[in-house]
Each structure stands twice: as structure tokens, then as C-alpha cells.
Amino acid sequence: MKLPADLSAAADAPPIRGLDGLAMLFSALCLVHCLALPVLVAALPLAASSFVADERFHQWLLLGAVPTSLIALGWGWRRHRQPLVAWLGSLGMGFMVFAAFGIEFGLLDALGERALTIVGAVLLAVAHLRNYQLRHHGHDHSRPHAH
């Protein structure tokens, strides 16, 4: 493994590439789950008994979405310091976590859980998209990467 000569540049690069994309995938899975599940259950009643129909499905998705988001947005923050990204990401994660657990504790009904999850997933996806754009701002694609 070849180390870059400038270690400060290495500190700005996230340890794992593609975290924003992976986090957006988790958000998309939450969106698809919220929007498509009612149709799927109506069309195929057997789907109602599957794992994806379980309310804990969002909690399981959060096990991947929250750490991935925290790492990706945290590394992005170190580079660009844009408060809008931090606010959008924090609100999105907060809405998704509240939705996933609020229904379990009777704080939300199914409609409220679905609405908060959708809004949270969209906010989080927008935060990651903007984070990705800001992290790659000024990146010269004509020069090869140092690996």
C-alpha cells in the first residue's frame, strides 16, 4: 500500500469511499418500504407476514443507516463545514429514529410513522447528496488519484 506524501490530504479523505451513496441507499430502502409496502400487502396478503412488513424493519435499517450517515457526514463536515448539511442530516436521522421507535411506544400512528420516515429519508438523502457534492468540489478529475 502506497501512502500519500502529504498526510494532511489523507486525513481529509474518508477511510471508506462511497459512504454517502451507501447511506442514500439506506434512505431509499426506507422510502421504498414506506411507499410500496401498503401496495404490496394489498396485492399479496402473504407479504403482510414477511420480515419487511414488520415494524422493526425500519429499526433494522437504522442499524446501517445511522452509523453510515454519521461517518459520511462527519468526514464531510471535517472538509467543508457546511451547517446546512449537518442540519439536514441531523433532522433526517432524528425523524427516522423517532418514526421507527415512536410507533412502538404509541407516540405515532402508522400514518405519522410513514410520513416522518418519508420526510426523514428525503432530508437525509439530500444531506448526503450535498455532502458528496461539497466533498468533491474542486476535485480535478484530469489528475490521477494517489493510491
C-alpha positions as CSV (number, residue, x, y, z in Angstrom):
1,M,0.0,0.0,0.0
2,K,1.4,3.3,-1.1
3,L,0.9,6.2,1.4
4,P,0.4,9.7,0.1
5,A,3.3,12.1,0.7
6,D,1.0,14.7,2.2
7,L,-0.6,13.1,5.3
8,S,-2.9,16.1,5.8
9,A,-4.6,15.3,2.5
10,A,-5.0,11.7,3.6
11,A,-6.7,12.9,6.8
12,D,-9.3,14.8,4.7
13,A,-10.2,11.7,2.7
14,P,-12.8,9.4,4.2
15,P,-11.5,5.9,5.1
16,I,-14.2,4.2,3.1
17,R,-15.2,5.6,-0.3
18,G,-18.9,5.6,-1.2
19,L,-20.4,6.1,2.2
20,D,-22.7,8.9,1.0
21,G,-24.0,6.5,-1.7
22,L,-24.5,3.7,0.8
23,A,-26.3,6.0,3.2
24,M,-28.5,7.2,0.3
25,L,-29.3,3.6,-0.4
26,F,-30.5,3.0,3.2
27,S,-32.7,6.1,2.9
28,A,-34.1,4.8,-0.4
29,L,-34.8,1.5,1.1
30,C,-36.8,3.2,3.9
31,L,-38.7,5.2,1.2
32,V,-39.5,2.2,-0.8
33,H,-40.6,0.3,2.3
34,C,-42.9,3.1,3.3
35,L,-44.4,3.8,-0.1
36,A,-44.5,0.3,-1.6
37,L,-45.4,-1.9,1.4
38,P,-49.1,-0.9,1.6
39,V,-49.5,-1.7,-2.1
40,L,-47.6,-5.0,-1.8
41,V,-49.6,-6.1,1.2
42,A,-52.9,-5.2,-0.6
43,A,-51.8,-7.1,-3.7
44,L,-50.1,-10.0,-1.9
45,P,-51.6,-10.6,1.6
46,L,-48.8,-13.2,2.3
47,A,-46.4,-10.2,2.3
48,A,-48.1,-8.9,5.4
49,S,-46.4,-11.8,7.4
50,S,-43.0,-11.2,6.0
51,F,-40.0,-9.5,7.7
52,V,-40.3,-6.3,5.6
53,A,-43.9,-5.9,6.9
54,D,-42.7,-6.0,10.5
55,E,-42.5,-2.5,12.1
56,R,-39.0,-3.4,13.3
57,F,-37.8,-3.4,9.7
58,H,-37.1,0.3,10.0
59,Q,-35.2,-0.3,13.2
60,W,-33.0,-2.8,11.5
61,L,-32.4,-0.4,8.6
62,L,-31.4,2.2,11.1
63,L,-28.6,0.0,12.3
64,G,-27.0,0.5,8.9
65,A,-28.2,4.0,8.1
66,V,-27.3,5.9,11.3
67,P,-23.6,4.8,11.6
68,T,-23.0,5.1,7.9
69,S,-24.6,8.6,7.9
70,L,-22.7,9.7,11.0
71,I,-19.4,8.6,9.4
72,A,-20.0,10.0,6.0
73,L,-21.4,13.3,7.2
74,G,-18.8,13.6,9.8
75,W,-16.0,13.2,7.3
76,G,-17.7,15.7,5.1
77,W,-18.0,18.2,7.9
78,R,-14.3,17.9,8.5
79,R,-13.7,19.1,5.0
80,H,-16.5,21.6,4.1
81,R,-18.0,22.8,7.5
82,Q,-21.4,23.5,5.9
83,P,-24.1,23.8,8.6
84,L,-26.9,23.1,6.2
85,V,-25.6,19.6,5.6
86,A,-25.3,18.9,9.3
87,W,-28.8,20.3,10.0
88,L,-30.5,18.3,7.1
89,G,-28.7,15.1,8.1
90,S,-29.5,15.5,11.8
91,L,-33.1,16.3,11.2
92,G,-33.4,13.4,8.7
93,M,-31.9,10.9,11.1
94,G,-33.9,12.3,14.0
95,F,-37.1,12.0,12.1
96,M,-36.3,8.5,11.0
97,V,-35.3,7.3,14.5
98,F,-38.4,8.9,16.1
99,A,-40.6,7.3,13.5
100,A,-39.1,3.9,14.0
101,F,-39.4,3.9,17.7
102,G,-42.3,6.4,18.2
103,I,-44.8,4.0,16.8
104,E,-43.6,1.2,19.1
105,F,-44.2,3.5,22.2
106,G,-47.6,4.7,21.0
107,L,-46.3,8.2,20.2
108,L,-47.3,7.9,16.5
109,D,-49.8,6.0,14.5
110,A,-49.0,4.2,11.2
111,L,-49.7,7.3,9.1
112,G,-47.5,9.5,11.3
113,E,-44.7,6.9,11.2
114,R,-44.8,6.7,7.5
115,A,-44.9,10.5,7.0
116,L,-42.0,11.1,9.4
117,T,-39.9,8.3,7.8
118,I,-40.5,9.7,4.3
119,V,-39.6,13.2,5.3
120,G,-36.6,12.0,7.3
121,A,-35.3,9.8,4.4
122,V,-35.6,12.6,1.9
123,L,-33.9,15.1,4.2
124,L,-31.1,12.6,4.9
125,A,-30.7,11.7,1.2
126,V,-30.5,15.5,0.3
127,A,-27.9,15.9,3.1
128,H,-25.8,13.1,1.6
129,L,-26.1,14.3,-1.9
130,R,-25.0,17.8,-0.9
131,N,-22.2,16.3,1.3
132,Y,-21.0,14.4,-1.7
133,Q,-21.0,17.5,-3.9
134,L,-19.2,19.5,-1.4
135,R,-16.6,16.9,-0.7
136,H,-15.8,16.7,-4.4
137,H,-15.9,20.4,-5.0
138,G,-12.7,21.5,-6.7
139,H,-11.6,17.9,-7.3
140,D,-9.6,17.7,-10.5
141,H,-10.6,14.6,-12.4
142,S,-7.9,15.1,-15.0
143,R,-5.2,14.2,-12.5
144,P,-4.8,10.6,-11.3
145,H,-5.5,9.8,-7.7
146,A,-2.7,8.9,-5.3
147,H,-3.4,5.5,-4.0
